[in-house]
């Protein structure tokens, strides 16, 4: 029984990249949400930061979020192309 548990827990995971891409999209979305929250808090008077500073920082955060999401989408499309090429090579060999 002990050897069976070790073999189950030591088995390699199927790494298709979708988990990494999902995490990148969530992180990018959260950066955009935080930028929105900064602007909203400054406009409502909750934050003591100036409007110009807030807009600059929020713009940078939103651009970073968009870049992270774009990177995730590029990784996803690259992994899809790679899988399709491998499938076509496997069918050609058969």
C-alpha positions in Angstrom: 0.0 0.0 0.0 2.8 2.4 0.8 4.5 1.8 -2.5 1.2 2.5 -4.3 0.8 5.9 -2.6 4.4 6.8 -3.5 3.8 6.0 -7.1 0.6 8.0 -7.2 2.2 11.1 -5.6 5.4 10.9 -7.6 3.7 10.6 -10.9 4.5 13.5 -13.2 1.6 16.0 -13.8 0.2 16.8 -17.3 1.7 20.2 -18.0 -0.2 21.7 -20.8 0.3 25.3 -19.9 -3.3 26.2 -19.3 -2.8 26.7 -15.6 0.0 29.2 -16.1 -2.0 31.1 -18.7 -5.1 31.2 -16.4 -3.0 32.5 -13.6 -1.5 35.2 -15.8 -4.9 36.3 -17.0 -6.2 36.5 -13.4 -3.1 38.5 -12.3 -3.5 40.9 -15.3 -7.2 41.4 -14.6 -6.4 42.1 -10.9 -3.9 44.8 -11.9 -6.5 46.4 -14.1 -9.1 46.2 -11.2 -6.6 47.8 -8.8 -6.0 50.6 -11.2 -9.8 51.2 -11.4 -10.1 51.1 -7.7 -7.3 53.8 -7.3 -9.0 56.1 -9.7 -12.4 55.6 -8.1 -11.1 56.2 -4.6 -9.3 59.4 -5.6 -12.4 60.7 -7.4 -14.6 60.0 -4.4 -12.1 61.6 -2.0 -11.2 58.5 0.0 -7.5 58.6 -1.2 -5.2 61.5 -0.4 -3.2 61.1 -3.6 -3.5 63.8 -6.2 -5.5 63.1 -9.3 -2.6 63.5 -11.7 -0.5 61.1 -9.8 -3.3 58.6 -9.5 -4.0 58.8 -13.3 -0.4 58.2 -14.1 0.0 55.3 -11.7 -3.4 53.8 -12.7 -2.5 54.1 -16.4 0.8 52.3 -15.8 -0.9 49.6 -13.8 -3.6 49.1 -16.5 -0.9 48.9 -19.2 1.0 46.3 -17.1 -2.2 44.3 -16.7 -2.9 44.4 -20.4 0.7 43.3 -21.1 0.4 40.4 -18.7 -2.9 39.3 -20.2 -1.4 39.6 -23.7 1.7 37.5 -22.7 -0.6 34.8 -21.4 -2.6 34.8 -24.6 0.6 34.5 -26.6 1.8 31.6 -24.5 -1.6 29.9 -24.9 -1.6 30.3 -28.7 2.0 29.1 -29.0 1.2 26.0 -27.0 -1.8 25.3 -29.1 0.2 25.6 -32.3 2.9 23.3 -30.9 0.2 20.7 -29.9 -1.3 20.9 -33.4 2.1 20.4 -35.0 2.8 17.4 -32.8 -0.6 15.9 -33.6 0.0 16.4 -37.4 3.4 14.8 -37.1 1.9 11.8 -35.2 -0.7 11.3 -37.9 1.9 11.6 -40.7 4.0 8.9 -39.1 1.1 6.4 -38.9 
